[in-house]
């Protein structure tokens, strides 16, 4: 029976380490889903290993028991990594923070040693202040005015403002806050709490001013040698490479904080962002240089050259922080070197699986990191492609003789073309294999990536070799280091110039929603079958099927999780600004305002939410008034989602800043002006405009005075959008007949100047939603709304979803706070 199944499947025997890696990974996955105590995992694993001795005559049973033991080992280590901390770890104090989201701040005074020099970067905040980031090894925490307690752990310290020069190893005392990152506030937003916990950390350190950091002891030259070497490399690189020192640090040391957002965007939109993360490619380039130099001297024995290469790569791995891709590449090089020295054949997949097991044993959470997944998937693809090319049959003797008889230049050209074919095929295979993960994680489809990656390794190699030469000749011959610095600048420019050119061309990148999780799992579950099945792997058509499966996920229709007669409105949390998404029953998508003072991060927030809802285009954007924090996201959103129409008042369209912004949009959406009394119909819904009237347009002193005020009415429910109505416009609105709305947004972000009590008495809402502004503004509506749990604020509650059904109204905040709870609020039709 087993033979019949084997003949039917035609599957080869898998490498043993790969099977163990999958079993260990399965245990980590099970631990993330099941609440099983650590002791139970260890007990089951020990029982499985003990039972192996009793079934020695049954190989299949013994194999299954060993695999089950690895599953239990993975589950146990995952639980230990996630839940267990040292009694002196700073996480003990972080656990004492408040459990309410967005209010997790604990004032502390701590001492520690810097692990590297401060890295200065420009944070995108409302004040746009410069910041410094430091890695701090904690040594103590003050628990009373005169009492200190030992503390352990490494934390990222962010200091707001200009920080004096510090060196790695300096002892400092810091006054600041232990903070926990915000839970996801919007649909589809990345969980920063989980990302931090995956690094075995529960919070960050934030110091509000440089004076809150006090130097206690100067650095000892013999302590923290790796960190001191890293700081020295940074200083030397900045000295000799003048134009692209930030990019040189990113390529050689993995420091990306100092890169401009525009440059990072260039790499991302061309599918070459992996070049900025020190990975196996960088390690391989450096290893090739060291091995070439060592083997170039006939006096250096082969084993000494191998030992020198391995030693240099291990030092470089520590210099770059020992990230998972670097550790994987280092492990593969060490195993390959051992294989060459011992002259024993080594299975590439077994070596890759060994590196994966080593990483997961040390940090099980790496299994869920996108960078780690892409790294191992790319290397596995390269191994398979290399195996296919190595299996090509050698030409017969006559063909080889004919090739040798051709002119040398023809042989050279054919050799170059053959090399490019192999590199391009490998690049294309990696791009197709990783496409579902990259489109789901980064929402970018980059058709130019296979071509660019086929030749960009040349300027990248030249840049890395230049940096290595600079570091060496800075000590041996500084004038030569100056020459290499200029050459390095040219190499880095040669790396960036093709990317900027490709970015400017149309068709080199597309923004996509990415595949669903179920498709992602199905694709990578069937991929090993396609690779190993004896009939599929020799069929040329299998590559076409594989390509269709990889790309077809981007266009698969997905079910809309919304009743056919319901209207869903989501008021996003975008800081100081406003943006609301309306999904109508006829599948039209509208945005009400789209602006924020933190524009770059808010674009990502809104885009992630739209992709999460499987939205590909925006039918209409309504701009309430011409304040920057209500429309500055529109051009960036149009690059990702085609916008067909923009609606605003005549005064808003006449604003100079908005006209300049619209002039940058290609193609320009259709523009439509509206005024008081206009009605817009979208399916079963109607939009009724109350302001601005002609009198308001003539007498308004500010853009806020002439803000659009309108309601969306559907299924006997209504939602009021007052914009930033203020001044004469608000006076005229409050003199008009009272309204009876179910939900209203607070005008002008809930500020006291918007007269909350008279406005609430005029609109008589059951729910009040405050978008942006200060969280304390919610108290102004406490006396106007009977149920205080119906007052919600996007700064504390996150995105708030309002769903109009035919028979009910549902208001759901993403997160709770002290004023209200997180339960969805239901009310049947009719008040």
C-alpha positions in Angstrom: 0.0 0.0 0.0 2.8 2.4 0.9 4.6 1.6 -2.3 1.4 2.4 -4.3 1.1 5.8 -2.6 4.8 6.4 -3.2 4.5 5.5 -6.9 1.4 7.8 -7.2 3.0 10.8 -5.5 6.5 10.3 -7.0 8.0 12.2 -4.1 11.7 12.0 -3.2 13.0 11.4 0.3 13.1 14.8 2.0 16.3 16.0 3.7 16.1 15.1 7.4 17.0 18.5 8.8 14.3 20.1 6.7 11.7 17.7 8.2 13.0 18.6 11.7 12.8 22.3 10.9 9.2 22.0 9.8 8.3 20.0 13.0 10.0 22.6 15.2 8.3 25.4 13.4 4.9 23.6 13.8 5.5 23.6 17.5 6.1 27.3 17.5 2.9 27.9 15.5 0.9 25.6 17.8 2.2 27.6 20.9 1.0 30.8 19.3 -2.5 29.4 18.9 -2.9 27.1 22.0 -2.6 28.1 25.6 -0.6 25.0 26.8 1.7 25.4 29.8 5.4 25.1 29.3 5.6 22.2 31.7 3.1 20.3 29.5 5.2 20.9 26.4 8.4 19.6 28.1 6.6 16.6 29.6 5.1 15.5 26.3 8.4 15.9 24.6 10.2 13.9 27.3 7.7 11.1 27.0 8.1 11.0 23.3 11.9 10.7 23.5 11.5 8.0 26.2 9.1 6.0 24.1 11.6 6.0 21.2 13.6 3.4 23.1 10.6 1.0 23.3 9.8 1.1 19.5 13.3 0.6 18.1 12.0 -2.1 15.8 9.4 0.2 14.3 11.3 2.9 12.3 8.1 4.8 11.3 6.8 5.0 14.9 10.2 6.1 16.1 10.4 8.8 13.5 7.0 10.1 14.4 7.9 10.2 18.1 11.1 12.1 17.3 9.1 14.6 15.2 6.6 15.0 17.9 9.4 15.7 20.4 10.7 18.5 18.1 7.2 19.9 17.9 7.0 20.0 21.7 10.5 21.5 21.9 9.4 24.3 19.6 6.2 24.9 21.5 8.1 25.0 24.9 10.8 27.4 23.7 8.2 29.7 22.1 6.3 29.9 25.4 9.5 30.5 27.4 10.6 33.2 24.9 7.3 35.0 25.0 6.3 34.8 28.7 9.4 34.3 30.9 11.7 37.1 32.0 14.5 37.4 34.5 13.5 38.7 37.9 15.9 41.7 37.4 14.7 42.4 33.9 13.2 45.9 33.3 10.2 44.1 31.9 9.0 43.5 35.5 8.5 47.2 35.8 7.0 47.5 32.4 4.3 45.0 33.4 3.3 47.4 36.1 2.1 50.0 33.6 -1.5 50.8 33.2 -3.4 48.3 31.2 -5.5 50.9 29.3 -4.2 51.4 25.8 -2.6 54.7 24.8 -1.9 55.6 28.4 1.0 53.3 29.1 3.7 55.7 30.6 5.8 55.0 33.7 8.2 57.8 34.9 11.6 56.2 35.7 15.2 57.1 36.5 17.6 54.5 35.3 21.3 53.9 34.8 23.0 51.9 32.0 25.8 51.8 29.5 25.5 52.9 25.9 26.0 50.1 23.4 26.6 52.4 20.4 26.9 56.1 19.6 23.7 58.1 19.3 22.0 57.9 15.9 20.3 61.2 14.9 17.2 61.1 12.8 14.3 63.4 12.0 11.0 62.1 13.3 7.7 63.0 11.5 5.7 64.5 14.3 3.5 67.6 14.6 6.5 69.6 15.9 9.0 67.9 13.5 11.7 67.7 16.2 15.1 66.1 15.8 15.6 62.9 17.8 18.4 60.6 18.8 18.3 56.9 19.2 20.6 54.9 21.5 20.8 51.3 22.6 21.1 51.2 26.4 22.3 48.2 28.5 20.5 48.7 31.8 22.3 48.3 35.1 20.0 49.9 37.7 16.7 51.6 38.3 15.7 54.0 41.1 12.8 52.8 43.1 12.9 55.5 45.8 14.7 58.9 46.1 17.8 57.2 47.7 17.5 53.6 46.7 18.6 51.9 43.6 17.9 48.3 42.5 19.9 46.3 39.9 18.2 46.0 36.5 18.9 44.0 33.3 17.8 44.2 29.7 18.6 46.2 26.6 16.2 49.0 25.6 16.0 51.5 22.8 16.3 55.1 24.2 14.9 57.9 22.2 16.0 61.4 23.3 14.0 64.4 21.9 16.3 67.3 20.9 20.0 67.7 20.1 22.1 65.3 22.1 25.8 65.9 22.9 28.4 63.5 21.7 28.5 60.2 23.5 30.5 57.0 22.9 29.8 53.4 23.1 30.5 52.2 26.7 29.6 55.5 28.4 27.7 55.2 31.6 24.7 57.4 31.8 21.7 58.3 34.0 18.4 58.9 32.3 15.2 60.5 33.5 12.3 59.8 31.3 9.4 57.4 30.7 9.0 53.7 30.0 6.4 53.6 27.3 4.5 50.9 25.6 3.6 51.4 22.0 0.0 51.9 21.0 -2.2 49.0 20.2 -3.4 49.0 16.6 -5.8 51.9 16.2 -7.0 51.3 12.7 -8.0 48.4 10.5 -5.0 46.6 9.0 -2.5 48.5 11.1 0.7 46.7 12.2 0.7 45.6 15.8 3.7 47.4 17.3 3.1 45.8 20.7 3.7 42.4 19.1 6.7 43.5 17.1 8.3 44.8 20.3 7.4 41.7 22.3 9.0 39.5 19.6 12.3 41.2 20.5 11.7 40.1 24.2 10.9 43.7 25.1 7.7 45.2 26.6 8.4 48.9 26.1 10.7 51.7 25.1 12.5 54.5 26.9 11.7 58.1 26.0 13.5 61.1 27.4 11.9 64.5 26.7 15.0 66.6 26.7 18.8 66.2 26.3 19.4 67.6 29.8 17.6 64.5 31.1 20.6 62.4 30.1 23.6 62.7 32.4 27.1 61.3 31.8 28.3 59.3 34.8 31.4 57.5 33.5 33.5 57.7 30.3 33.9 54.7 28.1 36.5 52.0 28.8 38.3 51.2 25.6 38.5 47.5 26.5 34.8 47.0 27.1 32.2 46.4 24.4 34.8 45.9 21.7 32.2 45.1 19.0 30.2 48.2 19.7 33.4 50.3 19.8 34.5 48.8 16.4 31.1 49.6 15.0 31.3 53.2 16.1 34.8 53.5 14.7 33.6 52.2 11.3 30.8 54.8 11.3 33.2 57.6 12.0 35.7 56.5 9.3 32.9 56.0 6.7 31.5 59.5 7.4 35.0 61.0 7.0 35.9 59.6 3.6 32.5 59.2 1.9 31.1 62.6 1.8 28.0 62.5 -0.4 26.4 59.1 0.4 27.7 58.3 3.9 24.2 57.6 5.2 23.7 55.0 2.4 27.2 53.5 3.0 26.4 53.0 6.6 23.1 51.3 5.7 24.7 49.0 3.2 27.7 48.0 5.4 26.4 48.3 8.9 22.6 48.0 8.5 21.8 51.4 10.0 18.8 52.8 8.1 17.6 55.5 10.5 19.6 58.3 8.9 18.4 57.5 5.4 15.9 60.1 3.9 12.4 58.8 3.5 12.6 59.6 -0.2 15.6 57.4 -0.7 14.0 54.5 1.2 10.9 54.9 -0.9 13.0 54.7 -4.1 14.4 51.3 -3.0 11.0 50.1 -1.9 9.2 51.0 -5.1 11.8 49.4 -7.3 11.8 46.1 -5.4 15.4 46.5 -4.1 14.8 47.3 -0.5 16.6 44.1 0.5 19.8 45.9 -0.5 19.4 48.2 2.5 19.2 45.3 4.9 22.5 43.6 5.5 21.8 40.0 4.4 23.3 37.0 2.7 24.2 39.0 -0.4 26.4 41.4 1.5 28.0 38.6 3.5 28.6 36.7 0.3 30.2 39.7 -1.4 32.5 40.2 1.6 33.4 36.5 1.8 34.3 36.4 -1.9 36.7 39.4 -1.4 38.4 37.9 1.6 38.7 34.4 0.0 40.1 36.0 -3.2 42.7 38.0 -1.3 43.7 35.0 0.8 43.9 32.6 -2.1 45.7 35.1 -4.3 48.9 34.5 -2.3 50.5 31.2 -3.1 52.2 31.1 0.3 48.9 31.0 2.2 47.6 27.4 2.6 44.1 26.6 1.6 42.9 25.8 5.1 44.4 29.1 6.4 42.5 31.0 3.7 39.3 29.2 4.7 39.9 30.0 8.4 40.6 33.7 7.6 37.4 33.9 5.6 35.3 32.3 8.3 36.8 34.5 11.0 36.2 37.7 9.0 32.6 36.7 8.3 32.0 35.9 12.0 33.4 39.3 13.0 31.2 41.1 10.4 28.1 39.2 11.6 28.7 40.6 15.1 29.5 44.0 13.7 26.1 44.2 12.0 24.1 43.0 15.0 23.7 39.3 14.2 20.4 39.7 12.5 18.7 36.5 11.3 19.6 36.8 7.6 23.3 37.5 8.5 23.3 34.6 10.9 21.9 32.4 8.3 24.5 33.4 5.7 27.3 33.0 8.3 26.1 29.6 9.2 26.0 28.5 5.6 29.5 29.8 5.0 30.9 28.0 8.1 29.2 24.7 7.1 30.4 25.0 3.5 34.0 25.7 4.7 33.9 22.7 7.0 32.7 20.6 4.0 35.5 21.9 1.8 38.2 21.2 4.5 36.9 17.8 5.4 36.1 17.0 1.7 32.6 15.7 2.6 29.6 16.5 0.5 27.1 18.7 2.2 23.3 18.9 1.4 22.4 22.6 0.8 18.9 22.2 2.1 20.2 20.4 5.2 22.6 23.3 5.8 19.8 25.9 5.3 17.6 23.9 7.7 20.4 23.8 10.3 20.7 27.5 10.2 17.0 27.9 10.5 16.9 25.6 13.6 19.7 27.5 15.2 17.9 30.8 14.7 14.5 29.5 16.0 16.1 27.9 19.1 17.6 31.2 20.0 14.6 33.3 19.1 11.4 31.4 18.2 9.6 34.6 17.3 11.8 35.0 14.2 9.5 32.5 12.5 6.9 35.3 12.1 9.3 38.0 10.9 8.8 38.9 7.3 12.6 39.5 6.7 13.5 36.1 8.1 10.8 34.4 5.9 11.9 36.2 2.8 15.6 35.4 3.5 15.2 31.7 3.9 12.7 31.4 1.0 15.0 33.3 -1.4 18.0 31.1 -0.5 15.9 27.9 -0.9 14.9 29.1 -4.3 18.4 29.9 -5.3 19.5 26.4 -4.2 16.8 24.8 -6.3 17.6 27.0 -9.4 21.3 26.2 -9.0 20.5 22.5 -8.9 18.4 22.8 -12.1 21.3 24.5 -14.0 23.9 22.1 -12.6 21.8 19.1 -14.0 22.0 20.4 -17.5 23.8 17.9 -19.7 27.2 18.7 -21.0 27.3 19.1 -24.8 28.8 16.2 -26.7 32.5 16.4 -27.7 31.8 17.6 -31.2 29.7 20.6 -29.9 32.5 21.4 -27.4 35.1 21.3 -30.2 32.9 23.7 -32.3 32.6 26.1 -29.4 36.3 26.2 -28.8 37.0 26.8 -32.5 35.0 30.0 -32.5 36.8 33.4 -32.1 37.6 34.4 -28.6 35.3 37.4 -28.6 32.4 35.3 -29.6 33.2 32.9 -26.7 33.4 35.8 -24.3 30.1 37.3 -25.5 28.4 33.9 -25.2 29.8 33.4 -21.7 28.6 36.8 -20.6 25.1 36.2 -22.0 25.0 32.8 -20.3 26.0 34.3 -17.0 23.3 37.0 -17.4 20.8 34.3 -18.2 21.6 32.4 -15.0 21.5 35.5 -12.9 18.3 36.8 -14.4 16.6 33.4 -14.1 17.6 33.2 -10.5 16.4 36.7 -9.8 13.1 36.0 -11.5 12.6 32.8 -9.6 13.2 34.5 -6.3 10.8 37.4 -7.3 8.0 35.0 -8.2 8.6 32.8 -5.1 8.5 35.7 -2.7 5.8 37.7 -4.5 2.8 36.6 -2.3 4.6 37.6 0.9 6.0 40.9 -0.4 2.6 42.0 -1.8 0.8 41.1 1.3 3.3 42.7 3.6 4.4 45.7 1.6 1.5 46.0 -1.0 3.9 46.6 -3.8 4.2 44.8 -7.1 7.6 45.6 -8.7 8.0 44.1 -12.2 11.3 45.9 -12.7 12.9 44.1 -9.7 14.2 41.0 -11.6 15.9 43.1 -14.2 17.4 45.6 -11.6 18.6 42.9 -9.3 20.4 41.2 -12.2 23.0 43.9 -12.4 22.8 46.0 -9.3 25.0 43.6 -7.5 27.9 45.1 -9.5 27.8 48.6 -8.0 26.8 47.1 -4.6 30.0 45.0 -4.7 32.1 47.9 -5.7 30.6 50.0 -2.9 31.3 47.3 -0.2 34.8 46.7 -1.5 35.5 50.5 -1.4 34.2 50.7 2.3 36.5 47.7 3.2 39.4 49.4 1.5 38.7 52.7 3.3 38.6 51.0 6.7 42.0 49.3 6.0 43.9 52.1 4.4 42.6 54.6 7.0 45.2 52.9 9.2 47.8 52.0 6.6 47.7 54.8 4.0 45.2 57.7 4.5 45.7 59.3 1.0 44.7 56.0 -0.6 41.6 56.0 1.6 40.7 59.4 0.3 40.9 58.0 -3.3 38.7 55.0 -2.3 36.3 57.4 -0.6 35.7 59.2 -3.9 35.4 55.9 -5.7 32.9 54.7 -3.1 30.8 57.8 -3.7 30.7 57.1 -7.4 29.8 53.4 -6.8 26.9 54.5 -4.5 25.7 57.0 -7.1 25.9 54.2 -9.7 23.6 52.2 -7.4 21.1 54.9 -6.8 20.9 56.5 -10.3 19.3 53.4 -12.0 16.8 53.1 -9.2 15.7 56.7 -9.4 15.4 56.4 -13.2 13.3 53.2 -12.9 11.1 54.8 -10.2 10.3 57.6 -12.6 9.1 55.3 -15.3 5.5 54.1 -15.5 4.8 50.5 -15.0 7.8 49.7 -12.8 5.7 49.5 -9.6 2.0 49.0 -8.7 0.2 49.3 -5.4 -1.9 46.2 -4.7 -3.9 44.9 -1.7 -2.1 41.6 -1.7 -3.4 38.1 -1.3 -5.6 36.8 1.5 -4.0 34.7 4.3 -5.7 31.6 3.2 -4.2 31.9 -0.3 -0.8 32.6 1.1 -1.0 29.4 3.2 -2.3 27.4 0.3 0.4 28.7 -2.1 3.3 27.9 0.1 1.8 24.5 1.1 1.7 23.4 -2.5 5.0 25.0 -3.5 7.2 22.1 -2.2 5.0 19.6 -4.1 5.6 21.5 -7.3 9.3 21.6 -6.7 9.8 18.0 -5.7 7.2 16.1 -7.8 9.1 14.2 -10.4 6.7 15.0 -13.2 6.1 18.7 -12.4 9.7 19.6 -11.8 10.9 18.5 -15.3 8.0 20.1 -17.1 8.6 23.5 -18.6 4.9 24.3 -18.3 5.2 24.0 -14.5 7.0 27.3 -14.4 4.1 28.9 -16.2 1.6 27.5 -13.8 3.8 28.6 -10.9 3.9 32.2 -12.3 0.2 32.3 -12.8 -0.4 31.1 -9.2 2.0 33.7 -7.8 0.6 36.7 -9.8 -3.0 35.5 -9.9 -3.5 36.1 -6.2 -3.3 39.8 -6.8 -6.5 39.8 -8.8 -8.6 37.2 -7.1 -12.0 38.6 -6.0 -12.6 38.7 -2.3 -15.9 38.7 -0.5 -16.9 42.0 1.0 -17.5 41.5 4.7 -20.6 43.8 4.7 -24.3 43.1 4.4 -25.7 44.1 1.0 -28.0 46.7 2.5 -25.6 48.2 5.0 -23.5 51.4 5.0 -20.3 51.3 6.9 -18.4 54.5 7.9 -15.0 54.3 9.5 -13.5 57.4 11.2 -9.8 56.8 11.2 -7.3 57.8 13.9 -4.8 59.9 12.1 -3.6 62.2 14.8 -4.4 65.9 14.3 -6.5 65.6 11.2 -9.6 64.0 9.7 -10.3 61.1 7.4 -13.4 58.9 7.2 -14.2 56.0 4.9 -17.7 55.3 3.7 -18.6 52.0 2.0 -21.9 52.1 0.3 -24.1 49.0 -0.6 -23.5 49.6 -4.3 -19.7 49.1 -3.7 -18.9 52.8 -4.1 -16.1 54.1 -1.8 -16.0 57.7 -0.5 -13.6 59.5 1.7 -14.7 62.4 3.8 -11.5 64.6 4.2 -8.1 63.1 4.0 -5.5 65.1 5.9 -3.2 65.0 8.9 -0.3 67.0 10.3 1.7 63.7 10.4 1.2 63.2 6.6 3.6 60.4 5.9 2.5 58.0 8.6 -1.1 58.9 8.1 -0.9 57.9 4.4 0.3 54.5 5.5 -2.4 54.3 8.1 -5.2 55.0 5.6 -3.7 52.9 2.9 -3.3 49.9 5.1 -7.0 50.3 6.2 -8.2 50.5 2.6 -6.1 47.4 1.6 -7.4 45.6 4.6 -10.9 46.2 3.3 -9.8 45.0 -0.2 -10.4 48.5 -1.7 -8.6 49.2 -4.9 -10.0 52.6 -5.9 -11.8 55.6 -4.4 -14.9 56.9 -6.2 -15.2 60.3 -4.4 -13.4 62.5 -1.9 -15.3 65.2 -0.1 -13.1 68.1 1.2 -14.9 69.9 4.0 -12.7 73.0 3.8 -9.2 74.2 2.8 -7.2 73.4 5.9 -4.1 71.4 5.3 -5.0 68.8 7.9 -8.1 67.9 5.9 -6.7 67.3 2.4 -2.9 66.9 2.3 -3.1 63.1 2.0 -5.0 63.2 -1.3 -2.0 63.2 -3.8 -0.3 60.3 -2.0 -3.5 58.3 -1.8 -4.1 58.9 -5.5 -0.8 57.2 -6.3 -2.1 54.0 -4.6 -5.8 54.3 -5.3 -7.3 56.0 -8.4 -9.6 58.9 -7.3 -12.4 59.7 -9.7 -14.1 62.7 -8.2 -13.4 65.5 -5.6 -16.3 67.4 -4.1 -15.9 70.7 -2.2 -17.4 74.2 -1.9 -16.5 76.9 -4.4 -14.5 78.8 -1.7 -12.5 75.6 -1.0 -11.6 75.1 -4.6 -10.5 78.7 -4.8 -7.9 78.3 -2.0 -4.4 78.8 -3.3 -2.8 75.9 -1.5 -5.4 73.5 -2.6 -5.1 74.6 -6.3 -1.3 74.1 -6.1 -1.9 70.6 -4.7 -4.4 69.6 -7.3 -2.0 70.8 -10.0 0.4 68.0 -9.0 -2.2 65.3 -9.4 -2.0 63.3 -12.7 -4.6 62.5 -13.9 -6.7 65.3 -12.3 -10.0 63.9 -10.9 -13.3 65.4 -11.8 -14.0 68.5 -9.6 -17.6 69.2 -8.4 -18.7 72.2 -6.4 -21.6 72.0 -3.9 -23.5 74.4 -1.7 -26.3 74.7 0.8 -29.4 72.7 -0.2 -27.7 70.3 -2.6 -28.5 66.6 -2.3 -26.3 63.8 -3.5 -27.7 60.3 -4.0 -25.6 57.1 -3.7 -27.6 54.0 -3.9 -30.2 54.0 -1.0 -28.4 56.8 0.7 -28.7 60.6 0.5 -26.2 63.3 1.4 -27.9 66.6 2.4 -25.8 69.8 2.7 -26.6 72.4 5.3 -23.6 74.7 4.9 -22.1 76.8 3.5 -24.9 79.1 2.4 -24.3 82.0 0.0 -24.3 84.4 2.9 -21.6 82.4 4.7 -19.5 82.3 1.6 -19.7 86.1 1.3 -19.0 86.9 5.0 -16.7 84.1 6.1 -13.4 85.3 7.5 -11.7 81.9 7.7 -11.9 78.6 5.9 -13.4 77.1 9.0 -16.4 79.5 8.8 -17.3 78.1 5.4 -16.8 74.4 6.1 -19.1 71.9 4.6 -21.8 70.6 7.0 -23.8 67.6 5.7 -25.5 64.4 6.8 -25.5 61.0 5.4 -29.0 59.5 5.7 -29.8 55.8 5.1 -32.3 53.3 6.5 -33.8 56.0 8.8 -30.4 56.6 10.3 -28.2 59.7 9.9 -24.6 60.6 10.5 -23.6 64.3 10.7 -20.2 65.6 9.4 -19.7 69.3 10.6 -16.1 69.6 9.4 -14.4 72.5 11.3 -17.4 74.7 11.2 -16.8 77.8 13.3 -17.5 81.6 13.6 -20.3 83.0 11.4 -20.9 79.6 9.8 -21.5 77.9 13.1 -23.8 80.9 14.2 -25.9 80.4 11.1 -26.0 76.7 11.6 -27.2 76.9 15.2 -30.0 79.4 14.1 -31.4 76.8 11.7 -34.0 74.2 12.7 -32.8 71.6 15.1 -31.8 68.2 13.7 -32.2 64.7 15.1 -29.1 62.7 14.2 -27.9 59.4 15.5 -24.2 60.0 15.3 -22.3 63.3 14.9 -18.6 64.2 14.6 -17.6 67.0 16.9 -16.9 70.2 15.0 -13.3 71.4 14.9 -11.9 68.3 16.5 -14.0 68.9 19.6 -12.3 72.1 20.7 -14.1 74.4 23.2 -14.3 77.1 20.6 -16.7 75.0 18.6 -19.3 75.5 21.4 -20.0 71.8 22.2 -23.1 72.3 24.4 -25.1 74.4 21.9 -24.0 72.2 19.0 -25.1 69.0 20.9 -28.4 70.7 21.7 -28.9 71.6 18.1 -28.0 68.1 16.6 -29.4 66.0 19.6 -27.0 63.1 18.9 -27.0 59.7 20.6 -23.3 59.3 19.8 -20.5 61.9 19.6 -17.2 61.1 17.9 -14.2 63.4 18.2 -11.6 63.0 15.4 -8.2 64.2 16.4 -7.7 67.0 18.9 -6.8 66.5 22.6 -8.4 63.5 24.4 -9.5 65.9 27.2 -12.0 67.6 24.8 -14.4 64.7 25.4 -15.4 66.1 28.7 -17.1 69.1 27.0 -19.9 66.7 25.8 -20.5 64.9 29.1 -23.4 67.1 30.1 -24.9 67.0 26.6 -25.0 63.2 26.1 -26.9 61.0 28.6 -24.8 57.8 28.1 -21.1 58.8 28.6 -20.0 55.5 26.9 -21.4 57.1 23.7 -18.7 59.8 23.6 -15.7 58.4 21.7 -12.4 59.9 20.7 -10.1 58.6 17.9 -7.0 59.4 19.9 -8.0 57.0 22.7 -10.5 54.7 21.1 -8.7 54.3 17.7 -10.8 54.1 14.6 -14.5 54.1 15.1 -16.8 52.2 12.8 -20.5 53.2 12.3 -22.7 50.7 10.5 -26.1 51.6 9.3 -28.3 48.5 8.8 -31.9 48.3 7.8 -32.9 47.4 11.3 -30.1 48.5 13.5 -27.3 50.9 14.1 -23.9 49.7 15.3 -21.0 51.9 16.7 -17.8 50.0 17.4 -14.6 51.6 18.8 -11.4 49.8 18.1 -10.1 50.2 21.7 -11.6 51.1 25.0 -10.7 53.9 27.4 -11.8 55.3 30.7 -14.9 57.0 29.4 -16.4 54.2 27.4 -15.9 50.5 26.8 -14.9 48.5 23.7 -18.2 46.6 23.3 -20.1 47.3 20.1 -23.1 49.5 20.6 -26.3 48.3 19.0 -29.6 50.1 18.6 -32.6 49.1 16.7 -34.1 51.3 14.0 -36.3 54.1 15.4 -35.5 56.1 18.4 
